[in-house]
Amino acid sequence: MPDLLLELFSEEIPARMQAKAADDLRRMVTDKLVAEGLVYEGAKAFATPRRLALTVHGIPSRQPDLKTERRGPKMGAPDAAVQGFLKATGLTSLDEAKIQRDPKGDFYIALIEKPGRPAIDVLAEILPVIIRTFPWPKSMRWGARSGKPGSLNWVRPLHAINATFGLETEAPDVVKFSVDGIEAGQTTYGHRFMAPAAISVRRFEDYEAKLKAAKVILDPRARKDIILADARELAFAQGLELVEDQVLLDEVSGLVEWPVVMMGSFETEFLAIPDEVIRATIRNNQKCFVVRDPKTGKLTNKFVLTANIEAADGGKTIVAGNERVIRPRLSDAKFFYETDLKTKLEDRLPKFEQIVFHEKLGTQAERIERIERLAAEIAPLVGADVEKARRAAHLAKADLLTEVVGEFPEVQGLMGKYYALAQGEDASVAAACEEHYKPQGPGDRVPTDPVSVAVALADKIDTLVGFWAIDEKPTGSKDPYALRRAALGVIRMLISNNISLSLWDTFSNSVAIYRQSDNKAVIAGTDKWLEGGKQGESVRETLKRIAKGLGASGLQEFFADRLKVQLREQGARHDLVDAVFALGGQDDLLMIVRRVEALGKFLESDDGKNLLAGIKRASNILGIEEKKDKRSFEGAPEPALYNLSEEKALAKAIDEVKAEASAAVAKEDFASAMSAMAKLRPPVDAFFDKVRVNDEDAKVRENRLKLLNEIRSATRAVADFSKIQD
């Protein structure tokens, strides 16, 4: 079957747009083909700085013929309806229509046959539409053709369209169409400087080979492989090691069509700057890689650049030009760093009084004070020194006002650590200045130093409580204040560090700090949870009620959803999280996770599977009977009404299991609690095998339903089994 080759040749496409553009081109063309009945075998898209290209293999040479039925008016309908039906379907008379019998009457049915069109004609129709509606994030309209203003919006001026279609064994045909005066043809162009002449191409294999001969590597992955391999080799040849950077590699491969890797250097005096600042300077300004000494792990005064040309002088001028640009950039960075060192972190803090964090949550200075107080509350719970946690929280945000962070925001926190160490702060305090932002994503490391954990938790919980109290919650895909990331960060820190912590107690502390600082928005937002309180209750009870109000307003469910995400990534079942959270009052995330893990292992056993089936059966019967009687069957069964040994055995087992499971849960020994649950399986099986629940005697029936309810109650010491999927 024929293949399509499509190339859109333009001025330079921004590197950050290329990958998505190639994917969009593939998706838009293939979706249209399928919609037109042209089911293809395979498609692949490519991008270079000056072209988007697409090859689609195995397209049928023509559309299939379509046969459709169209229902018309009833027999005996008015003539106007009949004539409209004949005109719409192309029939000359009703003799050409079928009659379909229907309970509502007999209707005329027209059989319409639509012959398929040649695929090349379909392509000539859909390709210009795709080009005109292409979803560039930014585009431009340029120039005029034949005295008329241009009408095409494209990312950069579009110069040529290459579109051919045909069999591998034959000369392909050009798909004939034009867009804004640009006629589709079979001509492309090679490298801008090394092979700029026009190239005539036929199909994809011919196209890719001729481009390579004209110094253009079409496949972005191939360009990345060349850059990475050559950069590693250059570094290795000098006994050094490339600092690999996938994001930078993706960008650089989108800046060149013929990658040529070279190495440059800078003065050793700049190595006095922190490695991360050197890397940020060279990376951001010149898109170059840095290298390090594998023996020390420290950066050296070398860098790796990627040119887009094989220079006659071997690249000496290109290297010298990059060195000439990098040198003043590093000089600026060195000046910023040395200037920052002259001012202590705490001396910068007064400026935060003029910087608003959020209009309803106050200034950055107020936020720092809240985090400082909350970190001191959390510190003993995570094994951190209170004064160190307080000091770290006091200094953690100060580097936001430094020159280096102002120039390179990505090193915030890290520079705080360097400046803290430089002014003689404790190592844990300095580490917390860097780590309190972590983890910032699923791939980011989790802080382990107790001081860092205390400050990081305080930072994230202050954010969550504050925004929740003022009703600025995430909605759908929008999360402008990164509250999902904050909640996941709290979860990961608690679980990874095996920290048992009452979440609502911590929220209570945060609420108290907000209210004591006289934050009017938060006070107004939390006052609604004060109604219904007991007269004379303590401040702590009031705050706990407010914290539970936060949970009831969706914060508990929010954490449950985030916990499901975290556990799902670890292979756990989300319904088990629901089963544990459904018990209510579950605010120790570590204990929830351990309970979920134990429950998961239990349900993998035969005892667990069979007990779950028995509990589900009991719940179903109860649900039906409660609905029928319009009442619940709470309360203890009456032992005197047990007529069968299976009833007595089940009641005895329930009492024993309740006590044993509750004691195990109290000791946080969830494995033992599950073992206790397993003892219910034999008496439950025997009960359903021998006992008729809906006995004719109403009192016996009620007693047996209460016994079923006892099964449900006994298992709730561990989880709500009704939430567990079969």
Secondary structure, DSSP 4 states (H G I P E B T S, - for coil): --EEEEEEEESPPPHHHHHHHHHHHHHHHHHHHHHTT---SEEEEEEETTEEEEEEE---SBPPPEEEEEEEEETT--HHHHHHHHHHHT-SSGGGSEEEEETTEEEEEEEEEEPPPBHHHHHHHHHHHHHHT---SS-EE--EETTEE---EESS-EEEEEEEEE-TTSPPEE---EETTEEEESEEE--TTT--SEEE--SHHHHHHHHHHTT----HHHHHHHHHHHHHHHHHHTT-EE---HHHHHHHHTT-SS-EEEEEE--GGGGGS-HHHHHHHHHHHH--EEEE-TTT--EEEEEEEEESS--TTTTHHHHHHHHHHHHHHHHHHHHHHHHHHTS-HHHHGGGGGGSEEETTTEEHHHHHHHHHHHHHHHHHHHT--HHHHHHHHHHTTGGGGSHHHHH-GGGTTHHHHHHHHHTT--HHHHHHHHHTT---STTSPPP-SHHHHHHHHHHHHHHHHHHHHTT---BTTB-TT-HHHHHHHHHHHHHHTT----HHHHHHHHHHHHHHTT-HHHHHHHHTT-TTPPTT--HHHHHHHHHHHHIIIIIHHHHHHHHHHHHHHTT--HHHHHHHHTTS----HHHHHHHHHHHHHHHHSHHHHHHHHHHHHHHHHHHHHHHHHTS---S---GGG--SHHHHHHHHHHHHHHHHHHHHHHTT-HHHHHHHHHTTHHHHHHHHHH--SS-SSHHHHHHHHHHHHHHHHHHTTT--GGGS--
